Amino acid sequence: MIYVIKFIYSFVLPPGIFVVLLALLALWLLWKKQRGPAVVLLSVTLLLYLTSVPLIANPLMRSLESRYAQPELEQFQGDCLVVLGGGATTGTPDIDGEGSLGGSAANRLVTAVRLHRLTGLPVLFSGGQVFADSGNEGDIARRQLIGLGVDERSILIENRSLNTEQNAEFTAALMKEHGLSRPVLVTSAFHMPRAVTEFRRTGMEVQPYPTDYHISGGATTAWYAGMLAPSPGSIGTVGTALKEYLGLLAAVIKEKI
């Protein structure tokens, strides 16, 4: 019964309610014999529905997250852990200061701290203040790394980059300055294909260590009614995946120019 209620709710709350209302309007137009506008509206409704259900969102995201597997610790060949930022707040309370890393960035940071404790490799965090109302990711990461027990001497911060391309460029320069050349790249699994592409454009060969998975592993054939239930989360997942594919396309175009 719980899952039936959840399924019904998905069509009462946005974006499901918009799908229902648009579909009803399209049917009304058909009833009024306005076939052209009805077909257009039905097409828009179908597009909205398809981009808001896990049935479409999950495979799209999984196609990015499955590109690279996590290497075993015995396979590590790097001399530092490079962690990419992914959003931060400013002016919000934290345990030992203000500002916090966003969900994906925080997951990446936690993974890096765990790897640091297992390998002893220094942590290089890359990320600046992307928007006027967001926090400086690098500065926040430094404070949180120290708070998590990482020795300040094992921390390198690049706090100027505003996108993945700059992450790669500025990180490569900072690594060269400190005599480092073999980064283990830590970022979200969905972001890893684009990040690897950008880092390789700088001439740097990285060892990918994906983390922050959004889609459950081993569920490629899983099926349940909720796969057809529209949700804001699925729209966000589709948007994130499409952004990554556009970023990959842009990187390929830049290589050919």
N, C-alpha and C positions, 0 to 999 in steps of 0.2 A: 504493500500500500504506500509505503514511503516513497518508492521510486515512481509510482503513478502520480503522486502529488508533485514530486519534483518535475516530472515531464509536463504536467499541466501548467505549473508555474512558469516554465520556460516560454510558454506562449502568452502568458499574462503580463510578464515583465519585458522591458526592452532587452534585446532587439526583436524577440518573438512577437510581441504585440504589434510591432510595425509590419512584420510579415503578414500577420492576420489581417490587419486593416487594409494594407495595400492589395492583398488578394481579394478581399471583399469588394473593394472599389473597382478592381479590374472586372470582377464578375458582374457588378452593377453596370459597368460600361458595355459589357457584352449583351446584357439584357436590354440595354438601350440601343443595341445594334451599332455601337461605335467601335467597330472591330479594330481599326488601326490603333487608337489610343489604348484599347484594352490589351492588345498584343504587346505594345511597348511596356505598359505597366506590369504585365505578367512577367515579362523578361527581367525587368528591374527587381521585381519581387523574388524571382527565382535566384537571381544573382545575390541578392541580400541574404536569402536563406542559405544558399550553398556556402557563402563565406562566413557563416555564423554557426556552423555545426561541426562537431569533432570529426565527423565522417570525412570531411575535406581538410580541416585544419591539422589534424594529427599526422596524416601521411605527408603533408606538405612540410611540416616542421621536422618530422622524422627523417625526411630525405636529406636534411642538413645535418641533423644530430648524429647520423650514422656514418658520416664520411670518415671520421677518425676514431680509433679505439684508444682507451687509456693504456699507456704502456706500463708494464710491471716496473717496480723500482729497480730491479736488476738490469733493466734495459735503459735506464737513464744514461744519457750521454752529454748532458748539459753542464754548464758551470754557473748557471744562475736560473732563478725562477722569475719569469716575466709575467706579471699579472696586468690585465687590461681593465680599466675602469668601465663603468656602465651606468652612471647616474649617481647623484647625491643630493641630499637636501642641505639647506643652510638655515641657521637660526633655530634649529630644533635641538632639544635637550639630549645629551648623550651622557654616559657614565662619567667621563673625564673631560668633557668639553661640549662643544656644540657642533651639530651637523653629523649626518650619518650617510653611509653608502647605501645606494638603492639595492633592491633584492638581488639582482643578478651580480652586481659588483661585490656585494657582501658575501655571496656564495663563493665567488672566485677567490676572494681574500681568505676566507676560511680554509679553502682547499690549499692555497699557497702556504698558509701557516702550518697545516698538517704535514705537507710535503717538506717544508723547511725543517720541522722537528725530526722527520725520518731521514733526511738526506744531509742536512747541514748547509744546503746551498743558500746563498744570499737571495733576498727577495727584492726585485725591482718592480715597483708599481708605476703604471703609466696612466695618466688621466688628469685633465685640468678642469677649469670651471667653464662648462659649455654654455650655460645661459646665465643671465644676470641674476635670476632668482634660484640658481642651483649652487651647491657647494663645490669647493675645489676638491676634486676627488683625491688627488695626490696628497694634499695636506691632511685631509681627514684620514686617509689610509695610513699615513705615517703615525698619527696619534693612536689609531686603533691597533696597528701592528705592535707598537710598544706596549699598549695595554694588554695585548694577548701574549706578552712575554717574549717577543722577538727582540734580540739585542739590537740596539740602534746601529751598531757597527755592521750589522748584516742587512741593513735597509738602504735601498737606493730609491729616490723618488724623482719621477719626471712629471711635473705638474703644469705643463703648458699645452699639451695636446688637446684638440677639440674633436677629433674624429679618429677612425682607425688608421687612416693613411698617416696622420701626424703621430699617432702612437708608434707606428713602425719607424718613421724617420727619426723622431726625437730619441726613441729608445736605442736605436742603432748607434747614434752619436754618443749617448751616455755610456753605453756598454764599451765602446771603443776607448772612451776616456778612462775607463776603469780596467782596461785590459781583459774584458770579457768578450766572448765570441760565440758561445754555444748555448743559446737560451732554450729553456723548457717553457713553452708558451702555455699559459693558463688563462683560459677564457671560457665563456659559455659554449656548449657543444654546437648550438645553432650559429654562433658567431665565428667558430673556428675556421671554416673554409675561407671566409673573406679575410680573416686576420692572417692566416698563413699566406694567402696570396699577396697581401700588402707587405708583409715582412720579407717575403722572397723577392719582391720588387726592389728592396733595398740591398739585395745581394746577401742577405742573411739567411742561413738555413736553420730552421727551428724544429724542435721536437714537440709536437702538439700534445697537450694534456687537457682534453676537454672535460668540463665539469658543468654544473648547473643545468642538468637535463630537465626539459619541460615535459617530455613524453615518456611514459613508462616503457622500459625495455622489454623485449620478448612479447609485445602485445600487437604485433603487426596484423594478426588475423582476429583479434578480439572483437566481439560484436555484442552490443546491448542497445536497448531502446534509447538510452541517453546519447548515443552517437548521432541521433536525428534531432536532438533538442538544441535549439539555438541558444547561444549565450554570449555575453560580452567578451568572455575569456577567449572564445574561439575566434571572434573577430580580431582580437588583439594578436592571437597566434598567427592568423593568416597575414595580418599586416606586418608582423615581425619577419615572417618568412619571406614575404615579397620584398621587403626592404633589403634583406640579405642577398636575395637573388639579383636585385637591381644593383647593389653594391658590387657583386661579383662581375656583373656585366660591365659596369663602369671601369673596374680594374682591368678587365681584358681589353677594353677599348683604349685605355691609357697606355697599355703595353704596346699596342700596335701603332700609336700615334708617334 
